[in-house]
Amino acid sequence: MNYLLKISFLIVSICVITIGAKAQIGYNFSQYDVGIAAGINRVYGDAETFTNTPSAHFNFNYNATPFVNYVFEIQTGQLKGGNSLTTVSGRQFVNNFTSVMLRGQVQAGEIIDYSQSHIANAFKNLYLSTGIGFVVNHLTKVNRNSILLPGFYTPGMNNSNEILIPARIGYEFKVFNEYNESNFKIDIGYQYNFILGDGLDGYTVGNKNDGYSQFTLGIKFAIGSAITSYRKQIFY
């Protein structure tokens, strides 16, 4: 009888452990990611024409939950605009910039129930993000005199440091492994950076501050051993 009781207790214990382990499948996530991205930028400033230019992005992510993220990012690249030969102002610039920013990011999965709807499940990785940062501007080329309008001159600085406010919308494709943990992500986003100044293009004109937009495509990889669990199943 004692032997049967022991066997029964062992079987029940194994069943409980197995059920508990299965219940955790899809709940675990990594708290840290590192990522890289490529961006296409466009400046909205005092030059009369716009030019698309590339940039490289490097980021470190702390995931409070799978859908609430804090992103520290460094960007470097080139910003261009204007045409000294064909525009009346003659403004044309090249800015080799570097920016650093800290963003908070909230994905729809944090606030919606995506377990009962294929549509909600598809939208759970859509996110909004904002924060604060600063940009270092180094103008390697700037034309201040107009060819078409002799005597017309645009003042400004060749180098400046300015605070920026990023506003971003994007979608994060989570790729899951055999344990239903997302250790690889693809991030697509559009970001507009509001500059709290007028030196991004090297021209100081009027009362309107500069800004620049970015379309980005990036990848993120889970790092470290900091694995924790979430209150809802992540993978469906």
N, C-alpha and C positions, 0 to 999 in steps of 0.2 A: 504493500500500500504506500509506504514512504517513497519507494522507488517510482511509482506511478505519479505521485504528487510532485516529485522533483522534475520528472519528465514533463508533466503538464505545465508546471511553472516556467520551465525553460522554453517550451513552445510558445506560451503566452508572451513571455519577455521578448523573444525573437520577433513575434508578430508586431508587438508595440513599437519596437525599434525600427522595424522595416517600414511600418506605416508612417512613423515620424520622419524617417529619412526621405520617403517619397513625398511627404507633404512639403519638404523643404526644396524640392526640385523646382527651379524657376524663381525662387525667392532670393537667392544669393547674388551679390554683386561686388565688384571691386571698388574701393573708395578712391583710388588714384589712377589717373590716366596721364600719358604724355602724348602730344600730337604735333603734327606738322600740317601745313596747308599752303596752297598757292592762291593768290588773289589777283583780280583784275580791278584796277583803281581808276577813278575819274575825279578830278578836282572841279569843284564849283566855287569859283572865286572871282577875280577881277579880270582874268584873260577872256577874250571874246570867243575863242574856240576851245573845244575839249579834246583831250587825247587819252586813250586807254593805255595804261602801263601796268607792269607786273610787280608783285611783291611776294615775299616769303614770310610765313608766320610760324612761330614756335609757341606751344602752349603747355601749361601744366594744369591739370584739373583735379579738384577735390569734389567728390560726389557725396553730398550729404545723404541723398537718396539716389536711385537710378534716374530720377527726373528733376532733381534740384542740384545744380552744379555751380561751383565757383571756379572761374577760369582766370588764370594769370597768363597774359600773352605778350609776346614781343614780336613786332613787325619791322621789317626792313625792306626797302625797295625804292622805286623812283616814281615821282609825280611830274607830269608835264602838262603844258597847255599853251594856247596862244599861237600866233603866227606873226612874226615881225615884218613879213613882206606883204601880206594881203589884208591885214586888219588896220583900221584907222588909228587905233591906239598904239599899235606896234608892239604890244606886250607879248612876250614869249619867255617861258621859264622852264628850267629843269631843276627839280628838288630831289636830292638824295636824302630820304627821310628815314628816321627810326622812331618808332612809337612803342610805348609800354602802357598796358591797361589791365585793369582788374574788373571783371564782369560777374554779376550774378545772373543765373540762367534758370528759368522755370519751364519745364515741359508739360504739355497738356495731361500726360499720364498721372501727374501728381494730384490733379484736381477732378478728373473725370473717372467714371466707372467704365473701363474698356473690356470687361470680362464677358459682357453679354451682347456685344455689337461688333461686327467686322469693321464697320466704318469708324467707330470710336477707337478700335484697336489700331487702325491704320493711322489715325491722327494723334495717337498718344505720344509720339516722338517729336511733334511740332513744338517749337519753343520760341519764347521771347527773352531778350537779354539786354541788360544795360549796366552801366557802371561809370567808371572814371579813369582817366589816363592822361598822358602827356605825349606830345610829339616834338622831336628835335628836327628842325628844318635846316638844311644846308643847301643853298642855291648855288649850283655849279655853273648855271647859265641863266642870265636874266637880261632882257632888253628893255630899257626904260624910255628910249626916244623913238618917236614915230617917224617913219619914212614918208608916209602919205600926208602927214600933217606936221610940217616943220615947226619946231619950237615946242611941240607938245611933249611933256615929260611926266613920267609917273614915279613918284618917290616910293621908298620902302627899304626893307632891310634884307641883306643877303643871308643872315643867320638869325634864328629865333627859336625859343622854346615856348610851347603853348599848351595849355590844358585843353583836353577834349572830353566830350561826352559821347560814348558809342551807343547806338541804338540798333539792335540786331534782331532779325527773324530768320529762322532756319529749321532744318529737319535733320535729325540724327538717326541714321540707319544702324541699328544694333545687330551685330552678327553674333550668334550664340554657338557655343561649343557643345560637346556631347552631354555636358552636365547642365545645359540650359543657362549658362552664365555668359554674359556678354563681355568678352575680352578683346573685342575688336569693333570699331565703330567708324562709319563714314559720315562726315558732316558737310552739309551743303547749306550755305547761308548768304543773305544779303545784309550788309551793314552800312549805316551812314554815320559818319563821325562829325559831330558838331564841334567846330573849333571855337574856343572862347578867345578869339583874336583874329587878326587880319594879315598874318605873316606867312601863311602856308605857301602862297605863290610869290612871295617877295614884294607884293604891292600893297600899299596902304591907301585905299581909296574908299570914300563914302562911309556909311555907317553899318554896312552889312558885313558880318563875319564870314570867314571862309568855311568850307567843309569838303569832305571827300567821301565818295561811295566806294563800296567793295563787293564784288561777287567772289565767294571763296569756295574751294573744294578741299577738304582735308581728311586725314585719317588719325585715329586715336588708338592707343594700345594700353591695356590695363597693365599696371606694374605693381610690384611689391606683393606682400602676403596679407594685406589688410582686406580680408573678405568679411562682409557682414550681410545681414539678411534684411529684407524689406517686408512691409506688412501685407503687400499684395503680390500675387504671382506676376512676374515680369514678362515671361515668354508665353505667347499664345499662338 
